[in-house]
Amino acid sequence: MFLVALFLYPLAEMLWKSVADREVREALPQTAAALARGATVDDALCATLAQELVRSRADGTLAAAARRLNYDVGGMRPLLIGSARRLAADPARDCAALAAVDPRWNEEEVWAAIRRAAGPLTEFYLLSAVDLHRNAAGEIVPVPENEAIYREVLWRTFTTSAVVTIACLALGFPVAYLIAGLPASRAGPLLALVLLPFWTPILVRTAAWVVLLQNEGLINSALVALGILERPVQLVYNRIGVYVAMTHVLLPFMILPLYSVMRSIPPAYMRAALSLGARPAEAFLRVYLPQAMPGVAAGSLLTFILAIGYYITPALIGGAGDQMIAYFIAFNVTDTGNWGLAAALGAVLLAATLVLYVLYARLVGTRGMRLG
């Protein structure tokens, strides 16, 4: 019940919002139904639309429909709202009268937008999430280049997450290896240091990195004082700052699964390989590393999945070109109120993550993967 209420239901609700399209059908039911059946635009349909515009404006459903159509074709909201206001005094009885109210009612694109939003289901939001849309002829085509942003954002999200995961693995593997080889009395304090960042809110840690990485911050000052740099370099509000801060925050999620697996590897295996003539590097690569791979798999997968959903750290430390997909999901929810597109972006992110997980499972295998 806990999983259904707090995980499966919100996930299903998000997926439903990405394909649901009810606003236009509720405001213009007869017009939407006729266009969905493939009806041509004639005087009867224009008269029906005029009546429904007036009625939906009176009952308060027109605003939501106008906002939904405006997501598809710019200018649809003022077209519907303005036409409904003028038609209230003089309802149109044919297409000529409707066009006299606003000439845009003669445009095929306007009627095609209403047809595409006739509902109850739509692929509009999912297509928009990957910078595609249907044109007036019903063909799926890329959006204009100056409007395409989400494919680049998705690529940025996955590349940033991959770089952070590799950095965490490179830094976390030696640390986990060191702690796993120590007696329990010495390993305990070191593990406490690994867990120490968990006791500090992520917002505080991110703000601390802003202070450390700024031009007059501790890191730049130390590099200049040591003669490594002649002048401070930009380390914050760019991709470098995002990499550094995200790696710091996510590093414990890599170390803990690695330590859990490495702790269970008997030291006698390495000693046996060395006694049989293997060089230390060969013994590590052929004996120790294969046994540590379940921890590598678990830590990498956990770190990568956490990284692709990051919002606060890139928002505070990154620049305008460093924001990840979570920022745009939040933007569509809080600023534009476009829940459908926000849900579609989340659905695309979920689908891409599942695909990557399946590929990862086929290439590496997850049967022995352990989180601790």
C-alpha positions as CSV (number, residue, x, y, z in Angstrom):
1,M,0.0,0.0,0.0
2,F,2.9,2.3,0.8
3,L,4.5,1.7,-2.6
4,V,1.2,2.1,-4.4
5,A,0.2,5.3,-2.7
6,L,3.6,7.1,-2.7
7,F,5.3,5.6,-5.8
8,L,3.2,3.8,-8.3
9,Y,0.2,6.2,-8.2
10,P,2.2,9.4,-8.7
11,L,4.2,7.7,-11.5
12,A,1.0,6.6,-13.2
13,E,-0.5,10.1,-12.7
14,M,2.5,11.6,-14.3
15,L,2.4,9.3,-17.3
16,W,-1.3,10.0,-17.7
17,K,-0.8,13.7,-17.7
18,S,1.7,13.4,-20.6
19,V,-1.0,11.9,-22.9
20,A,-4.2,13.3,-21.5
21,D,-5.9,16.1,-23.6
22,R,-9.3,17.1,-22.1
23,E,-9.3,20.9,-22.1
24,V,-10.5,21.5,-25.7
25,R,-13.0,18.6,-25.6
26,E,-14.6,20.0,-22.4
27,A,-14.8,23.6,-23.8
28,L,-15.7,22.8,-27.4
29,P,-17.2,19.3,-27.3
30,Q,-19.2,19.3,-30.6
31,T,-16.5,21.0,-32.6
32,A,-13.8,18.7,-31.2
33,A,-15.8,15.6,-31.9
34,A,-16.6,16.7,-35.5
35,L,-13.0,17.5,-36.3
36,A,-11.8,14.3,-34.7
37,R,-14.1,12.4,-37.0
38,G,-12.5,14.1,-40.0
39,A,-15.3,16.6,-40.7
40,T,-14.6,19.4,-43.1
41,V,-14.8,23.0,-42.1
42,D,-18.2,24.2,-43.3
43,D,-20.8,26.8,-42.3
44,A,-22.5,24.4,-39.8
45,L,-19.2,23.7,-38.1
46,C,-18.3,27.4,-37.9
47,A,-21.7,28.2,-36.4
48,T,-21.3,25.4,-33.8
49,L,-17.8,26.7,-32.9
50,A,-19.2,30.2,-32.4
51,Q,-21.9,29.0,-30.1
52,E,-19.5,26.9,-28.1
53,L,-17.0,29.8,-27.8
54,V,-19.7,31.9,-26.2
55,R,-21.0,29.2,-23.9
56,S,-17.5,28.1,-22.7
57,R,-16.5,31.7,-22.0
58,A,-19.6,32.0,-19.8
59,D,-19.0,28.7,-17.9
60,G,-15.2,29.3,-17.5
61,T,-13.8,26.4,-19.5
62,L,-12.5,28.5,-22.4
63,A,-9.4,29.8,-20.7
64,A,-7.9,26.3,-20.2
65,A,-8.7,25.3,-23.8
66,A,-7.2,28.5,-25.1
67,R,-4.0,27.9,-23.1
68,R,-3.7,24.4,-24.4
69,L,-4.1,25.4,-28.0
70,N,-1.6,28.2,-27.5
71,Y,1.0,25.6,-26.5
72,D,0.6,24.2,-30.1
73,V,0.2,27.4,-32.2
74,G,1.2,30.8,-30.9
75,G,-1.6,33.3,-30.8
76,M,-4.5,30.9,-30.3
77,R,-5.3,32.1,-26.8
78,P,-6.0,35.8,-27.8
79,L,-7.8,34.4,-30.9
80,L,-10.3,32.3,-28.9
81,I,-10.7,34.8,-26.0
82,G,-11.1,37.7,-28.3
83,S,-13.5,35.9,-30.7
84,A,-15.7,34.7,-27.8
85,R,-16.0,38.2,-26.5
86,R,-17.0,39.6,-29.8
87,L,-19.4,36.7,-30.7
88,A,-21.3,37.2,-27.4
89,A,-22.9,40.3,-28.9
90,D,-23.4,38.9,-32.5
91,P,-23.1,35.1,-32.9
92,A,-21.7,34.0,-36.2
93,R,-23.9,31.8,-38.3
94,D,-21.4,30.8,-41.0
95,C,-17.7,30.8,-41.8
96,A,-17.8,34.2,-43.5
97,A,-19.2,35.8,-40.3
98,L,-16.7,34.0,-38.2
99,A,-13.8,35.2,-40.4
100,A,-15.2,38.7,-40.1
101,V,-14.7,38.5,-36.4
102,D,-11.0,37.5,-36.9
103,P,-9.5,36.6,-40.3
104,R,-7.3,33.9,-38.7
105,W,-10.4,31.6,-38.7
106,N,-9.7,31.2,-42.5
107,E,-6.3,29.6,-41.8
108,E,-6.0,25.8,-42.0
109,E,-3.4,25.8,-39.2
110,V,-6.0,27.1,-36.7
111,W,-8.5,24.4,-37.4
112,A,-5.7,21.8,-37.5
113,A,-4.6,22.8,-34.0
114,I,-8.2,22.2,-32.7
115,R,-8.3,18.9,-34.5
116,R,-5.0,17.8,-32.9
117,A,-6.3,18.8,-29.4
118,A,-9.6,17.1,-29.8
119,G,-8.5,14.4,-27.3
120,P,-9.1,12.6,-25.1
121,L,-5.5,11.4,-25.7
122,T,-2.7,13.1,-27.6
123,E,1.0,12.6,-28.5
124,F,1.5,16.4,-28.6
125,Y,3.3,16.7,-25.2
126,L,5.5,13.6,-25.9
127,L,6.5,15.0,-29.3
128,S,7.2,18.4,-27.9
129,A,9.5,16.8,-25.3
130,V,11.8,15.6,-28.1
131,D,11.3,18.8,-30.3
132,L,8.8,17.3,-32.7
133,H,5.3,18.3,-33.7
134,R,2.6,17.6,-36.3
135,N,2.1,20.1,-39.0
136,A,-1.2,21.2,-40.6
137,A,-1.0,18.1,-42.9
138,G,-0.7,15.8,-39.9
139,E,3.0,14.9,-40.5
140,I,5.5,14.6,-37.7
141,V,8.3,17.1,-38.4
142,P,11.0,18.7,-36.3
143,V,10.1,22.1,-34.7
144,P,11.9,25.1,-36.1
145,E,15.6,25.2,-35.1
146,N,15.1,28.4,-33.0
147,E,12.5,26.6,-30.9
148,A,14.3,23.3,-30.4
149,I,15.7,22.9,-26.9
150,Y,14.7,19.7,-25.3
151,R,16.8,17.2,-27.2
152,E,19.9,19.3,-26.4
153,V,18.8,19.4,-22.8
154,L,18.3,15.6,-22.7
155,W,21.8,15.1,-24.2
156,R,23.3,17.6,-21.7
157,T,21.6,15.8,-18.8
158,F,22.9,12.4,-19.8
159,T,26.4,13.5,-20.6
160,T,26.7,15.5,-17.4
161,S,25.4,12.5,-15.4
162,A,27.9,10.2,-17.2
163,V,30.9,12.5,-16.5
164,V,29.9,12.8,-12.8
165,T,29.5,9.0,-12.5
166,I,32.9,8.4,-14.0
167,A,34.4,11.0,-11.7
168,C,32.8,9.5,-8.7
169,L,34.0,6.0,-9.7
170,A,37.6,7.3,-10.3
171,L,37.6,9.0,-6.8
172,G,35.5,6.5,-4.9
173,F,37.2,3.2,-6.0
174,P,40.6,3.9,-4.3
175,V,38.8,5.2,-1.2
176,A,36.6,2.1,-0.9
177,Y,39.6,-0.1,-1.6
178,L,41.6,1.5,1.1
179,I,38.8,1.4,3.7
180,A,37.9,-2.3,2.8
181,G,41.6,-3.3,3.5
182,L,41.7,-1.8,7.0
183,P,40.7,-3.4,10.3
184,A,37.2,-2.6,11.5
185,S,38.6,-0.3,14.2
186,R,40.2,1.9,11.6
187,A,37.6,1.5,8.9
188,G,34.8,2.8,11.1
189,P,36.1,6.4,11.5
190,L,36.8,6.6,7.8
191,L,33.3,5.5,6.9
192,A,32.0,8.1,9.3
193,L,33.9,10.7,7.3
194,V,32.4,9.3,4.1
195,L,28.9,9.7,5.6
196,L,29.6,13.1,7.0
197,P,28.2,15.0,4.0
198,F,24.8,13.3,4.5
199,W,24.5,15.3,7.8
200,T,24.6,18.6,5.9
201,P,21.7,19.8,3.7
202,I,22.4,19.7,0.0
203,L,21.5,23.4,-0.3
204,V,24.2,24.3,2.3
205,R,26.8,22.1,0.5
206,T,26.0,23.7,-2.9
207,A,26.2,27.2,-1.4
208,A,29.6,26.3,0.1
209,W,30.9,25.4,-3.3
210,V,29.7,28.7,-4.7
211,V,31.9,30.4,-2.1
212,L,34.9,28.1,-2.7
213,L,34.8,28.2,-6.5
214,Q,34.2,31.9,-7.1
215,N,37.0,34.1,-8.5
216,E,38.1,35.3,-5.1
217,G,37.3,32.0,-3.4
218,L,39.7,29.7,-1.6
219,I,40.5,27.5,-4.5
220,N,41.4,30.3,-7.0
221,S,43.3,32.1,-4.3
222,A,45.3,29.0,-3.4
223,L,46.1,28.2,-7.0
224,V,47.3,31.8,-7.6
225,A,49.4,31.8,-4.4
226,L,51.1,28.6,-5.4
227,G,51.9,30.0,-8.8
228,I,49.9,27.4,-10.7
229,L,47.7,30.2,-12.1
230,E,48.6,33.7,-13.1
231,R,45.0,35.0,-12.5
232,P,41.8,33.5,-11.2
233,V,39.8,31.4,-13.6
234,Q,36.0,31.0,-13.9
235,L,35.1,27.9,-11.9
236,V,31.5,28.7,-11.0
237,Y,28.4,29.4,-13.0
238,N,29.7,27.0,-15.7
239,R,30.0,23.3,-16.4
240,I,33.1,22.8,-14.3
241,G,31.4,24.0,-11.2
242,V,28.5,21.7,-11.8
243,Y,30.8,18.7,-12.2
244,V,32.7,19.5,-9.0
245,A,29.7,20.1,-6.8
246,M,27.7,17.1,-8.1
247,T,30.7,14.8,-7.8
248,H,31.1,15.9,-4.1
249,V,27.4,15.4,-3.3
250,L,27.2,12.0,-5.0
251,L,30.5,10.5,-4.1
252,P,29.2,8.6,-1.0
253,F,26.6,6.8,-3.1
254,M,29.5,5.4,-5.1
255,I,31.8,4.5,-2.1
256,L,29.3,2.7,0.0
257,P,28.3,0.0,-2.6
258,L,31.9,-0.5,-3.5
259,Y,33.0,-0.8,0.1
260,S,30.2,-3.3,0.8
261,V,31.4,-5.6,-2.0
262,M,35.1,-5.1,-1.5
263,R,34.8,-5.9,2.2
264,S,33.5,-9.4,1.3
265,I,36.4,-10.3,-1.0
266,P,38.8,-12.6,0.9
267,P,42.4,-11.2,0.9
268,A,43.7,-14.7,0.4
269,Y,42.6,-14.6,-3.3
270,M,45.1,-11.9,-4.1
271,R,47.8,-13.6,-2.1
272,A,47.2,-16.8,-3.9
273,A,47.4,-15.1,-7.3
274,L,50.7,-13.4,-6.3
275,S,52.1,-16.7,-5.0
276,L,51.3,-18.4,-8.3
277,G,53.4,-15.9,-10.2
278,A,51.0,-13.1,-11.2
279,R,52.3,-9.6,-11.1
280,P,50.4,-7.2,-8.7
281,A,48.6,-5.4,-11.5
282,E,47.7,-8.6,-13.2
283,A,46.4,-10.1,-10.0
284,F,44.3,-7.0,-9.4
285,L,42.8,-6.9,-12.9
286,R,42.1,-10.7,-13.2
287,V,41.3,-11.7,-9.6
288,Y,40.2,-8.7,-7.6
289,L,38.4,-6.4,-10.1
290,P,36.0,-9.1,-11.4
291,Q,34.9,-9.8,-7.9
292,A,34.4,-6.0,-7.3
293,M,32.3,-5.5,-10.4
294,P,28.9,-6.0,-8.6
295,G,29.8,-3.0,-6.4
296,V,31.0,-1.0,-9.5
297,A,27.7,-1.8,-11.2
298,A,25.6,-0.9,-8.2
299,G,27.5,2.3,-7.4
300,S,27.6,3.5,-11.1
301,L,23.9,2.8,-11.7
302,L,22.8,4.5,-8.4
303,T,25.0,7.5,-9.0
304,F,23.9,7.9,-12.6
305,I,20.2,7.7,-11.8
306,L,20.5,10.2,-9.0
307,A,22.5,12.5,-11.2
308,I,20.0,12.8,-14.0
309,G,17.4,14.1,-11.7
310,Y,19.5,16.9,-10.2
311,Y,18.0,20.3,-10.0
312,I,19.3,22.5,-7.1
313,T,23.1,22.1,-7.8
314,P,23.0,22.9,-11.5
315,A,20.5,25.7,-10.9
316,L,22.8,27.4,-8.3
317,I,26.3,26.6,-9.7
318,G,25.7,26.2,-13.4
319,G,25.1,28.9,-16.1
320,A,22.2,29.2,-18.4
321,G,23.6,26.6,-20.7
322,D,24.2,24.1,-17.9
323,Q,20.7,23.4,-16.7
324,M,19.5,19.8,-16.8
325,I,16.1,18.4,-17.5
326,A,14.8,18.7,-13.9
327,Y,15.1,22.5,-14.2
328,F,12.8,22.5,-17.3
329,I,10.3,20.2,-15.6
330,A,10.1,22.5,-12.6
331,F,9.9,25.5,-14.9
332,N,6.9,24.1,-16.8
333,V,5.2,23.3,-13.5
334,T,5.8,26.5,-11.6
335,D,6.2,29.2,-14.3
336,T,4.1,28.2,-17.3
337,G,1.7,25.8,-15.7
338,N,2.2,23.3,-18.5
339,W,1.8,20.1,-16.6
340,G,1.4,18.1,-19.7
341,L,4.9,19.0,-21.1
342,A,6.4,18.6,-17.6
343,A,5.0,15.1,-17.3
344,A,6.1,14.3,-20.9
345,L,9.7,15.4,-20.1
346,G,9.5,13.2,-17.0
347,A,8.2,10.3,-19.1
348,V,10.9,10.7,-21.7
349,L,13.5,10.8,-18.9
350,L,12.0,7.6,-17.3
351,A,11.9,5.8,-20.6
352,A,15.5,6.7,-21.5
353,T,16.7,5.6,-18.0
354,L,14.9,2.3,-18.4
355,V,16.5,1.7,-21.8
356,L,19.9,2.5,-20.5
357,Y,19.3,0.2,-17.5
358,V,18.3,-2.7,-19.9
359,L,21.4,-2.1,-22.0
360,Y,23.5,-2.0,-18.9
361,A,22.0,-5.2,-17.6
362,R,22.7,-7.0,-20.9
363,L,26.3,-5.7,-21.2
364,V,27.4,-5.9,-17.6
365,G,24.7,-8.0,-15.9
366,T,22.9,-7.2,-12.7
367,R,22.5,-10.7,-11.2
368,G,25.3,-10.1,-8.8
369,M,24.9,-6.4,-8.4
370,R,24.8,-5.4,-4.7
371,L,23.9,-2.2,-3.0
372,G,25.2,-3.3,0.4
